[in-house]
């Protein structure tokens, strides 16, 4: 055996033809094992080859299996499935994102509802089915449902957006051919509060007004934008107080409309914005279209005497007058066929503070005339009164400028006639006057505390300090005394304008407004109120001016808002506050001698 | 030996197939559970959304104002009603009550909890009694 193996190995190791000869001689010589053994050997070799092949295959399979197990491809697949369902969820079941107020109160949300439809071709007995359906849906008429169910079509809506109870009842009726379909409905839980601000959507949940329209892409995720909820700067409590007071005084003075605005002067955030009459965004189709008109941003009005704030600020800022100076307001001014007269005539020389607190048109017109149209226009442009304001709403009205701007226009615009601006522009501009002289862009989006608002300087700090003291004086002694809210140092300016109808001023249609800020020792909020065509009543002795009709709104509103907004009341009679708010009036009024 | 190997292999194959069989069914079951859970989550999310909307609806300011007017005797806050913590007068302690605070009290014993009267002080007496200025005069006398 060993000999054979030696030879075999020898024959393998052997080189050349010699080895083969040796083998052949051996074969020829000895047949030790026989051909059977040889065949067996060959078969075994083949088996080994096949086995190695199979083993290799199995190793590959095993290796692949281990590889797959380790690389986690199976899990990967599961993860993708999961993330797809998660991502699909907001786009399909809750496509439109929510809108919140600044403290997280839900203003608009999307709810899943169920609508009921019928396939008339599969309805067995339309009359009986209609009878059953109208017993649940009592607001539908039986005749119309019967005619719908007996039509030739194969799809008719019976009612959109059922309540769960109605759905259950209809389901238990078990009428064949009546089906449900899942739908979405935009819901505004607070109803008409902030209706103009939020806006509303159409049946297909496309925003068609207000924030819903402006942020339509961001809320719905259309056009590849990121879906996310929106936090507005509005405070629901402030908004409600504003709307509540405006509604009250609108009915007291039988006005045809009202608008109001509460704004943070330091950040430009709009805390409340109301326009009356308003509507319920849950069912906008039930309200006339004039209710949907946003007077606070889209409406532009000649604001009247509130513009004297800007004229006075401009005159003091350009140093063309000082507080000591004044103008003769004895006689009305006649210019280019117009007569400029005073509503509260004093018929004497008035100092600059007196012109402001008694709201003298004559004095203000002369003051503006001494500055000139060019600088007047430039100043108002700096305050954003001549350009369309930039705010995150689609309904923004552009101001109406006079065709020419000469001396006459400067004189009328100085007391608020001839230039129409929106309440939003006016509030922003007054905010810039009182907050130290910085124009801050208004916004309806909540700003984080870190975001330092970047302002554009429009007047000097010193002018701003003087003007806010003058505004305080208006409430203390002048035309706006009814706006006083004890403890909150309200300062403001009345504005009574005759409405221009068909190019002429109507004497009996007034637009009264009051723009104010509080607390005047460190202004934080601008409060604006406006009434459209108020009528006087017994409590106002028949007067309809802003001092009688809109100033009380501001007074009540600030009394309500002060504690809400965390403004600490001060003792107005204390010497510290009096010294802080002191401004010399330099009156030359002849007092009766008292001996 | 050979038979043993075969037997072991057969057993292993049987065990592995049983295991795989179980695994496959378990996976199917888990898949079903997952689908159910996801459906449940979706439904709950929808319900939560409805509840949130309802919460906002019930808490709308106009509603609260009506309820407050009906049930609470509240008026607008007057400036004199607003004060800061610094504005409060500093606390004046009755001298007699203050003298009590140094009297030792029996230590707390757990077995006395059941029957002891509830007035028994559980820790050293700490008097926090506000006495108005008028009463102080009387107390000193």
Boltz contact constraints between the chains, C-beta under 6 A:
constraints:
  - contact:
      token1: [A, 106]
      token2: [B, 52]
      max_distance: 6.0
  - contact:
      token1: [A, 106]
      token2: [B, 56]
      max_distance: 6.0
  - contact:
      token1: [A, 109]
      token2: [B, 53]
      max_distance: 6.0
  - contact:
      token1: [A, 111]
      token2: [B, 49]
      max_distance: 6.0
  - contact:
      token1: [A, 111]
      token2: [B, 50]
      max_distance: 6.0
  - contact:
      token1: [A, 112]
      token2: [B, 46]
      max_distance: 6.0
  - contact:
      token1: [A, 187]
      token2: [B, 53]
      max_distance: 6.0
  - contact:
      token1: [A, 189]
      token2: [B, 53]
      max_distance: 6.0
  - contact:
      token1: [A, 189]
      token2: [B, 56]
      max_distance: 6.0
  - contact:
      token1: [A, 189]
      token2: [B, 57]
      max_distance: 6.0
  - contact:
      token1: [A, 190]
      token2: [B, 60]
      max_distance: 6.0
  - contact:
      token1: [A, 236]
      token2: [B, 61]
      max_distance: 6.0
  - contact:
      token1: [A, 240]
      token2: [B, 61]
      max_distance: 6.0
  - contact:
      token1: [A, 486]
      token2: [B, 79]
      max_distance: 6.0
  - contact:
      token1: [A, 487]
      token2: [B, 79]
      max_distance: 6.0
  - contact:
      token1: [A, 559]
      token2: [B, 76]
      max_distance: 6.0
  - contact:
      token1: [A, 563]
      token2: [B, 77]
      max_distance: 6.0
  - contact:
      token1: [A, 569]
      token2: [B, 79]
      max_distance: 6.0
  - contact:
      token1: [A, 569]
      token2: [B, 82]
      max_distance: 6.0
